[in-house]
């Protein structure tokens, strides 16, 4: 049985995650190109397999929490369900509703 973690969300949810992640990366100091590197990587990702989870994994727990606040409840639940499917304990799941 294929785990939900490895299944792509809807295109709308994927694009929402990309947009909000880029929004967060744009708040970073880009003196050494750190944010630009992350943004460029995210911009080029397609909605296949676990790419949405790869985008989220680029963040530390604090930024994951910021992201969860910015997402719609439907997208937040889709990410939470994937984290649970991947074995992430509830106490480490900032997307849990």
C-alpha positions as MATLAB code, in Angstrom:
seq = 'XXXXXXXXXXXXXXXXXXXXXXXXXXXXXXXXXXXXXXXXXXXXXXXXXXXXXXXXXXXXXXXXXXXXXXXXXXXXXXXXXXXXXXXXXXXXXXXXX';
ca = [
       0.000    0.000    0.000;
       1.348    3.398   -0.991;
       1.574    5.890    1.853;
      -0.303    9.164    1.513;
       3.004   10.939    2.269;
       4.218   10.050   -1.232;
       1.037   11.114   -3.035;
       0.767   14.552   -4.592;
      -1.915   16.883   -3.219;
      -4.291   18.741   -5.534;
      -2.650   21.235   -7.880;
      -4.345   24.071   -5.991;
      -2.928   22.897   -2.664;
       0.532   22.432   -4.150;
       0.520   25.926   -5.671;
      -0.688   27.383   -2.361;
       2.188   25.734   -0.484;
       4.702   26.947   -3.086;
       3.391   30.516   -2.954;
       3.355   30.698    0.845;
       6.826   29.146    1.136;
       8.190   31.677   -1.334;
       6.456   34.416    0.649;
       8.292   33.259    3.790;
      11.657   32.908    2.005;
      11.247   36.465    0.674;
      11.375   37.754    4.271;
      14.944   36.448    4.677;
      18.125   38.459    4.256;
      19.452   37.391    0.877;
      22.953   38.841    1.193;
      24.576   35.517    0.308;
      21.808   34.221   -1.959;
      20.393   31.770    0.591;
      16.761   32.765    0.058;
      17.171   33.025   -3.714;
      18.579   29.499   -3.810;
      15.574   28.146   -1.897;
      13.055   30.137   -3.957;
      14.593   28.999   -7.241;
      14.454   25.386   -6.117;
      10.800   25.681   -5.041;
       9.725   27.544   -8.207;
      10.938   24.696  -10.415;
       9.239   21.858   -8.532;
       6.290   20.071  -10.065;
       3.329   18.556   -8.255;
       4.460   14.943   -8.349;
       4.915   12.338   -5.626;
       6.213   13.847   -2.366;
       7.498   17.160   -3.779;
       5.121   19.127   -1.564;
       6.655   17.459    1.481;
      10.155   18.187    0.164;
       9.266   21.860   -0.064;
       7.979   21.864    3.511;
      11.023   19.933    4.761;
      13.199   22.876    3.695;
      11.856   24.713    6.751;
      12.771   24.429   10.409;
       9.926   23.875   12.934;
       9.407   27.620   13.498;
       8.939   28.297    9.794;
       6.692   25.249    9.458;
       4.487   26.822   12.109;
       4.489   30.142   10.212;
       3.559   28.268    7.047;
       0.723   26.382    8.722;
      -0.835   29.670    9.813;
      -0.746   31.014    6.248;
      -2.376   27.971    4.627;
      -6.069   27.334    4.090;
      -7.607   24.728    6.382;
      -7.965   22.266    3.477;
      -4.305   22.514    2.528;
      -3.212   22.437    6.134;
      -5.173   19.204    6.679;
      -3.737   17.662    3.496;
      -0.195   18.356    4.765;
      -1.033   17.149    8.280;
      -2.444   13.889    6.916;
       0.724   13.338    4.894;
       2.928   14.003    7.928;
       0.933   11.464    9.948;
       1.188    8.964    7.088;
       4.959    9.502    7.059;
       5.189    8.606   10.750;
       5.537   12.090   12.207;
       4.257   12.136   15.814;
       1.357   14.562   16.441;
       3.427   16.685   18.840;
       5.809   17.502   15.956;
       3.082   18.255   13.418;
       2.404   22.023   13.257;
      -0.193   21.435   10.529;
      -2.438   19.316   12.762;
      -5.915   20.807   13.030;
];
